[in-house]
Amino acid sequence: MGVTSEQRFGEFVVVRRHEGQDHVAELVLDRPEAMNAVSTAMAASIAEACAALGADQGVRATVLTSSHGRAFCVGADLKERNSFTDAELVRQRPTARAAYTGVLELPMPVVAAVHGFALGGGFELALACDVIVADRTAVVGLPEVSVGVIPGGGGTQLLPRRVGAARAAELVFTARRVEAAEARELGLVDELVEAGRDREAALALGGRIAANSPVGLRAAKRALRLGQGLDLRAGLEVEDAAWRSVAFSGDRAEGVAAFNEKRKPEWPGE
């Protein structure tokens, strides 16, 4: 799959578009010399790239990948953190948070392609995505309590939403690493593929998603996310509001017309 365009955000993050997948963006973690450990500079670049993607109405799906052959992301840059004073750590916190919330708040569906190590903040970046595709080399976990902190990139909130409170507590409290087969069994990842195929499979999934209405996709994601944790009655009100936002859209009219005319829809995206 050829690259048709590439935009770099700082030194460590790249956004790519591919031939034949005009509406899929690949968000690449590109700090291979540090196994994509998230430094302050890298965190700022992730947030900047996510802001640009969120504003791009042409992007219907984003795929989060890694340029490192043996790791998705090993989490926070602990070598950098070790040099911080307490005051510097406090000042750095909003930058770190912005990286994780940047991925979490992307308005279109986001697929993570995980291989090798996805630990701590690295796994939290994957948890911020809607679907996680992993290959059989993947090792995931939230080991923060083993170094005296807690998951601070959304892990304590996102993990129990995936696997339940008790399972999340066990994983966080033991700080254990989970290999691919068990990760799939526990629901820590959603799709398991052969070694080396995570990026390919995630991009293919992104392409299938992007074939659908961009208005519908963003509204569906909004309903899914905002409805989490609400009681059923409140959740249905969230769903109704999302339905109203698409019911009179050009995409809805085109989708119904294309279905009746037995043709592929040409989404206006509005």
FENBELPE-V914583 format. One record per residue. OMEGA is omega in whole degrees, -180 to 180 (none if undefined). NEAR is the number of other ideal C-beta (glycine too) atoms within 8 Angstrom. D_CENTER is the distance of its C-alpha to the mean C-alpha in whole Angstrom. Layout:
<<OMEGA NEAR D_CENTER> <OMEGA NEAR D_CENTER>>
This chain:
<<-176 7 21> <178 5 23> <-179 9 21> <177 6 22> <-179 6 21> <178 8 19> <-179 8 19> <175 7 18> <-174 11 17> <-176 10 19> <-164 7 20> <-178 11 17> <-179 15 14> <171 11 15> <-177 14 14> <168 11 15> <-173 12 17> <177 12 19> <178 7 22> <178 5 22> <-174 12 18> <-173 6 19> <177 9 16> <176 16 13> <174 12 12> <179 12 11> <-170 16 9> <170 11 11> <-167 17 12> <172 9 15> <-170 13 18> <-178 9 19> <180 3 22> <-178 9 20> <178 11 18> <172 18 15> <-172 14 16> <174 15 15> <177 11 18> <-179 10 19> <-180 9 19> <178 18 16> <179 13 14> <180 12 16> <177 13 15> <180 18 11> <180 13 12> <180 11 15> <180 13 13> <178 14 10> <179 9 14> <179 11 15> <-179 14 12> <-179 9 13> <-177 6 16> <-177 8 17> <179 6 18> <-179 7 18> <180 11 14> <177 12 14> <176 16 10> <177 15 8> <-178 17 7> <-175 13 6> <-180 11 9> <177 13 12> <-179 9 16> <-175 12 17> <-175 6 19> <-180 8 19> <168 14 16> <177 17 12> <-177 17 13> <174 11 15> <-177 12 14> <177 9 17> <-175 11 19> <175 9 22> <176 7 25> <-179 9 24> <-178 9 24> <-179 6 27> <-175 5 29> <163 9 28> <178 5 31> <-179 6 30> <179 6 30> <178 8 28> <178 10 25> <-179 7 25> <-178 7 25> <-173 10 22> <179 8 20> <178 7 19> <179 11 18> <-179 15 16> <-177 10 14> <179 12 14> <-177 17 11> <178 14 9> <176 11 10> <177 13 9> <-177 15 5> <-174 9 6> <173 8 9> <-172 11 8> <179 7 11> <176 13 10> <-178 12 8> <180 14 5> <175 17 5> <175 14 5> <-170 15 9> <170 16 10> <180 16 14> <-174 13 17> <170 11 16> <-169 15 13> <177 14 14> <179 15 14> <177 13 12> <177 16 11> <178 15 10> <174 16 9> <177 20 6> <179 15 5> <178 12 6> <178 13 5> <-178 12 3> <-179 7 6> <178 11 7> <172 13 8> <-179 16 10> <172 17 13> <-171 15 16> <175 10 19> <-172 10 19> <173 16 16> <-174 12 17> <176 14 15> <177 12 16> <-173 13 16> <-170 11 20> <-178 13 20> <179 10 23> <176 6 25> <170 7 25> <176 4 26> <175 6 23> <173 8 20> <-174 12 17> <178 9 16> <180 13 12> <-173 12 12> <-178 16 13> <180 10 16> <-177 7 15> <-178 12 12> <178 14 13> <176 12 17> <178 7 15> <-167 9 14> <-179 10 17> <-173 6 20> <-175 6 21> <179 6 24> <179 10 21> <179 13 19> <179 9 22> <-178 8 23> <180 14 20> <-175 15 20> <179 7 24> <-179 6 25> <-173 10 22> <176 7 22> <-175 8 20> <180 11 19> <-165 8 20> <-175 13 18> <178 8 21> <179 8 21> <178 14 17> <-179 13 17> <-178 6 20> <-178 9 19> <177 8 16> <171 11 13> <-172 15 12> <-179 7 13> <-179 11 14> <-178 10 16> <-180 11 18> <-178 6 21> <177 7 20> <-176 7 19> <-176 9 18> <-179 14 14> <179 10 13> <-178 8 16> <-180 12 15> <177 14 11> <177 15 13> <177 8 15> <176 13 13> <178 15 12> <178 11 15> <178 7 17> <-174 12 14> <176 11 15> <-175 5 19> <-176 8 19> <177 12 20> <176 13 17> <179 15 19> <-179 12 19> <-178 14 15> <179 10 14> <179 12 17> <179 9 16> <180 12 13> <-180 11 15> <179 13 17> <-177 9 15> <-176 7 13> <-179 9 16> <-178 11 18> <176 7 17> <179 4 20> <172 9 22> <-172 5 26> <-178 6 26> <180 6 28> <179 9 26> <179 10 23> <174 8 25> <175 8 26> <179 12 22> <-179 10 22> <178 8 26> <178 9 24> <178 13 21> <-180 10 24> <-179 8 26> <-180 10 24> <-170 13 24> <-177 7 27> <-178 5 29> <173 10 27> <178 9 28> <179 16 25> <179 13 27> <-180 8 30> <-180 13 29> <179 12 27> <180 8 30> <-179 9 33> <178 11 31> <-178 8 31> <-180 6 35> <178 6 36> <179 4 34> <177 5 32> <-179 4 28> <173 11 27> <-169 6 27> <174 10 24> <178 7 26> <179 9 22> <none 6 24>>
